[in-house]
Amino acid sequence: MKIVILWTDALIFLLIAVSIAGAWWIRRRPHLLLPWQRVAKSGAGMASLLVLSLFLFVGLLDSLHYRSALPEKSNGQTVYSPEVLSAFDALVGGLRSRTEKTYSAPFAAYLYAKESIESPDGRTLRDYPRLKYGGMHLIAPERDLAGDVMRKAALGAAGGLLVAGLLIFAAGWAKRSLPARGKEGGGARSEGLRAITITALLLAALIGASANLAGYYHILGTDKVGQDVLYLSLKSIRTGLVIGTVTTLVMLPFALLLGLAAGYFRGWVDDVIQYVYTVLSSIPGVLLIAAAVLMMQVVIEMHAGWFETAAARADVRLLCLCLILGVTNWTGLCRLLRGETLKLREMEYIQAAQAFGVSSFRILTRHIAPNVMHIVLISVVMDFSALVLAEAVLSYVGVGVDPATISFGAMINAARLEMGRDPMVWWALASAFGFMLVLVLAANLFADAVRDAFDPRLNRAE
């Protein structure tokens, strides 16, 4: 096995390291920790955070890439497969490898279209053939399928609830073993714990039932080439997370530096920066992104030798799409930061620092930047969902990710033609829509909790 680190993998690992360092830094400063304690008391915030954590865990597993070693050797050296797999692929190998011939509906035991089948007596009939994997353990699917699905779902849900209950009990026992730290805000804190406990139990039941059923059925059906739609939906999570997080990392430096500079220095600096982001805002976003993506695609095709595998090429295109989205989407946050900096610049403590001869760089980094970070945090969390939706729209119009990259937008684009079939193939579109809905809804609910926690007007009593 050969470990493969793609560009987006490295950025994801960097983001995780920065998040851990930031959490450690915030924990040592009570005034920064207080807003996050308010988030922990929010039932909706903690429930949505748990759902987001589940998506992040899937995305992280799908970012641990490797190439398997082939049996044959070349000049005594190990030869590796050109296919790049991930830890998530190894974990759900059954979903990935159990492909059918073509479409099949959710929980079906037969293909979705009739084919010519030779009967035992030698006649050729037009009928729905059995699937190779879905429901193959059933002797009479017409009679036994519904009951078997219910039994396996109940058994899997019970197993998931049992595991979750044990983990919750262990966490509660460990918490009681620690010394008490006071009882302030006990009611609000219990609301957050109650919400996260109920959400964990529901998720455990759903995951347990799905995991048990996925070994016997295609829960969300199969697509045109017989791939499991549940597997495609889960693989699309990483693409959505990369678009949302990496693009944020790209746009933050532009918005933060230019917004603070425009609001603090004013004059010709403010005029130039306003001119730049006004011009960018005046260009239709889709056209600008499409032009940049098409130029990037030509460069990649002209330099195919740069990439050792198809996955590396698709990853570079995904990274370039993040860069393009970041460069074209920083203007909104820049406007907000400019306005806030203009207000802070007139505060008494800023004017006192200027009177004492404190340098502009020190004023910006020590006094102004910390006081606008709540706006940055709220905007970043709220822009995440918009970026996930942007990838779906761009892939739908053909200027999104590489065709080899599995994403929600690619699934929706493929389902566009399937919706016109007779009978209609609806489950691929419904699956992509459902996963995107849960991801974006959880991000928006968490953004609302963060906004309320960081809004000083709502927390003056504390």
N, C-alpha and C positions, 0 to 999 in steps of 0.2 A: 504493500500500500504506500502511495506517495501523497503526502499532504499538499494540498493546493490552496493557496491564499490568493483570491481574486482581489481586485481593487476595492470593490464594494465591501468585501469581507473585512479588509484592513480598516476601512472607515467605520464599519459597525463596531469592531473591536475597540477602535479609538474612542468612539462615542460611549461605549460601555465604561471604559477606563475613566473618561472625563466625568461621567455620571457618578461613578463610585467616589472619585476624588471630591466632586462637588457635594455629595451627600455627607462625606466625612467633614468637609470644611463647614457646611451649614450646621451640622450637629454640634459643633464646638462654639457656635454663636447663638445665644438664646433669641436675640431679636430677629434673626433669620429663620430660626426653627419654629417660632410661634405661628406664622402663617401655615406652615405644613402641618402643624398640630391641629389647626382648624380644619384642614382638608381631611385629616384622619377622623375627625368627628362627624363628617358628612356621610350619610348613608349612601346617597347616590354616587358621591365621589369615590368611596371605597369599593362599591360594587363595580363601577365602571373601571377602576384601576385594576381590579382582579381580572376582568375580562381582557383588558389591554395587556396585562402581564401574560395571559395565556397566549395571545397572538404573538407577543414578543418572544416567548419561549419557543414557539414553532418557528418563527423567523430566525432565531439564533441557531437552532438545530440545523436549519436549512442553509446556514452560512458556514458550517464546518465541512469543507469540501475535501475530497480525496479522489485519487485514481487507483483503481484496483490493478494488481500485478497479473499479467497474463501467464499461462503455463509455459509458453515457448520463450526462448531466450535468443538474443542476437549478439553474437561474438562474446558469449559468456556473460552478457549484461542483462539485467531484468528489463523486460518490455512491459510498459504500462498501457492500460486501455485508454483510448482517446476520449472515452466518455467520462465526464466529471460528475461524480455522485456526491451526496451529502449525508451527514449523519441522520437526517430526517428520512432520506431514501432508504437507508439501512434499517431504520426503525419500522417503517411501514412498507417493507419490501413486497408484502403480499398485494397491497393496493397497486403498486407500481407494475408488478409482473403479470398480474392476472388480467390480461387484455382479452376482449372478445373480438368478434369479427366486425361488428358495427354497432349501431344504436341498440340500446336496451333501456327500458324504463326503470325507474327506481323500484327496487325489491322485485324485479321481474325474474322469471325463470326461462323466458323465451326471448328471442330477438324481436325487435320492434317491426320488422318487415318480413313479409312472406318470401320464401325461397322454394326452389324445386327440391323436394326430398324424396328419396327412393324408399318405398315401404318395404317391409320384410318379404312381401309376396312378389316383389319386382316391379311394382307399379310406381310411377312418378307422380307425386302429389305436390300441390302448392299449399304450404302450411308454414307456421312459425317454428323454426328449429330451436332446440334446447340450447341454452348457453353452456359454454365450456366450464364456467366456474360458478356463476350465480345460480343458487338453488339446486346445484347438482346432487346434493345429498337427499333431495326429496324424490320419492318414488312417484307420487301423484301430486304435482304442484297445484293443480286446480283444487284439490281437496285439502291439502296439508299446509299450503303456504301461509295463509293468514295466521293460523294458530301457531306455527313454528316461529314466525316473526315476533308475535306477542310474547311467547315464552322466552326466546333468546333476548329480547329487549328487556324484559323484566329481570332476567337473571343477570344481565350486564349492568343494569341500573342498580340492582341490589349490591353487586360487587363494588361498584364505584362509590355508593353511599357508605359501605362498610370501610373502605380505605379512607375516605374523607373523614368519617367519624373518628377513626383511630388517630388520624393526623390532628384533628381539632382537639381531641382529648389530650394527646401528647403535648400540644402547644399550650392548652390551658393548665395542665399539670406543671409544665416548665415555668409558666408565668407565676403560678402561685408559689413556686419554690423560691422565686426571686424576692428580695426585700421590697416592701411596699414603698411607693414614692409619693404618697399623698392621695387624696380623693377629690381633687379639684376637677370639675367638669366630668364627673363620673357618669351622669346621665347622657351627655352628648357623646362621650367616648363609647358608652355601651351601645348607642345607636349605630355608630360606625362598625363596631364589632358584630352586632346583630345582622347588619346588612351584608357584611363580608362573609359571615357564616352561612346565611341563607343562600347567597350567590354561589359559595363554594359547594354546598350540597347539591344545588341544582345543576351546576356544571359537572360535578362528579357523576351524577346520575346520567346526564346526557352523554358524557364521554364514555362511561362504562357501557351504556347500551349501544352506542355507535361502534365501539371497539369490538364488542362481541358479535354484532351483526355484520360488521365489515369482513369478517372471516368467512362468511357464508353467502353474502349478497352484495350487490352493487347498490349501496344505500341511496345514492343520488343518480343512479343510472350510468350509462357510458356514452361517449361521444361518437363521432363519425368513424373514427379508426379504432373504436373499442376501448379507449382508455377510461379508467374510472374517474368520474366527474368529481367525486369527493377528493381523490388524490390531486387532481388539477386545482381544485379550490384551495386546498391546504398549501400547495406549492405557490399559489399566487400571493399568499400572505407576505412572503419575504419581499417580493417585488413592490407591493404597496408600502411596506415599512421602509424599504430603501428609498423610494421616491419621497416619502414624507420626511424622513430624518436627514438623509444626506443633502437633499435640497435645502433644508433648513440650515444646515451647517454652512452651505455655500452662500445663502442670502444674508446671514447674520452679520458678517464683517462689513458688507456694503452698507446695510441699513444702519448698523450701529455707528460706524466711523463717520459716514457722511451725514447722518441725522444729527449727531452730536456736534460735528464741526459746523454745520449750517446754522444750528440754533445758537451756538456759543459765539462764534466769530462774527456772524452776520456780515454785512457789507458785500464786497464782491465775491467772497467765498460762498455766502448764502445764495447769491444770484446765480453763480455757476452751477451749484448743486441743484437748485430748483429748476434751472434750464435743462439739466441732464435728465432728471426723473420726470419732468413734464413731457419731454420729447419721447421718452420710453413709454410713458403712459398713453401717449397719443397714438402709438402704433398698435393696430389690432394684435392682441396677444397671440392668438392662434396662428396668424400669418407669420409673425416674427419667429415663433417657436418652430413652425413647419419649415421655414427657410433655413434656420440654423441646423435643424435635424437632417434635412436633405443634404446640406453641404457636408455635415459630419459623416453621413452615410457614404458619400462619394469618397471621402478620404479613407475610410475604413476599407472599402472595397478595393481601392487602389493599392493598399498596403496590407494585403492578406497575410504576407509572410511575418508580420509582427506578432501574430497570434498562434500559439502552439495548439490550441484546441478551439472548437466552435464555442464552447462555454466562455472562454476568455474573450473572444470577439463579442459575444452577446453581452458580456459584463461591461466591456468598455463602452458599448453603445448605451447601456443603461446608465453608466456613470456620466457620459456626455449629456444624456437627457436630463440628469439631475443638475448638472452644471448650467445647462441652458435654462431650465426652469428657475434655478436660483438667481441667475443674472437678470432675468426678466420679471421677477416677482418681489424684488426688495423695495420697490418704491412706496408701497402702502405703509410698511413699518417705518421707513425713513421719514415720511411725513409726520407720523405720530411722534417719533422721537424728536424731530425738529421742533414741533409745537411745545412738547414738554420741556425741552431744553431752554427754549425762549422764556418760559415761565420761571424755571429754576434759576436762570441767569440773573433775574432781578431780585432773588431772595437775599435777605440780609447777610446770611452767613457766606454767600458767594461774594457779595460786595466787600465784606470784611476781609476775606482771603485775598481778594484783588488789592485792597488797600495795604495789606501787609506785604505785598510783593510776591505772593505765591505764584509759581509759574502756571501758565495755562494748562500744560500737560498734567500737572498734579491736581489742579482743580477738576479737570475733566475725569481723571481716573479715580480720585478719592472722594469727590463730593457729588458730581453730577451723574456719572455712570451708575453708581449703586442705587441712586434714587430713581432711575428709569428702568431698572432691571425687572420690576414687576410688570411693566408694559411689555417688555421683551418676552418675558415668560408667558404671559397670557396670549400674546399674538402668535408665538411659536406653537403653542398647544392648539390654538384655534385654526391656524393655517395648515396644520398637519392633515386634517380631514379634507380640506380643500385641495391639497396636493394629491392625495390618494384618488379623489374624484377626477382630477385633471389628467392623471395617467390613463384612467379608463376612457376619457373622452379622446385623448390623443391617439391611443392605440386603436380606438374605434374608427377614426378617420385615416388611419394608416401611417401616422408619423410618430408613433410611440416607440415601444421597446422592440427589440429584435424579434422576428418571428419564432426563433427558437426559445425565447424566454416565455415562461408561463406566467400570465398575469390576468387580472380581472378584466382589463380592457381587451386583451386578446380573446378571452373566453366570450365576452359580449360580442365582439366582432365576428367570431365564428358562429355564434348562435343567431346572428342576424339572418343568415340564409336558412338556417334550420327552422326558424319560425314560419317560413313560407311553405314548408312541406305539408303533405297530406298523407297520413296523419301528422299533426304538428309535433315537433320535438321541442319541448318547453323547459326541460329540467336543467339544461346547461345554463341558460339565461337566469332561471330562478335561483340556481345555486350561487352564481357569481353575484347576483343582486343581494341575496340573503347574507352572504359573508361580508360584502361591502357595507351593507346596512348596519350589521352588528359592529363592525370595526369603526365606522364613522360615528355611529351613535354613541359608542363608548367613549371615543375621543372627545366628542362634543360635551357629553355629560361631565367628564373629568375636567374639561376646560371651564365649564360653568362653575364647578366646585373651586378650582384654582382662582378664578376671577373673583368669586365672592370672598375667598380667604385673604386675598391680597388687596381687596378694596378697603381703604382706611375708613371710608364713610359708613361701611357696614359693621365695623369692628371698633368703634370708638370707646365702647364700654370696657374693653379689655385693657 
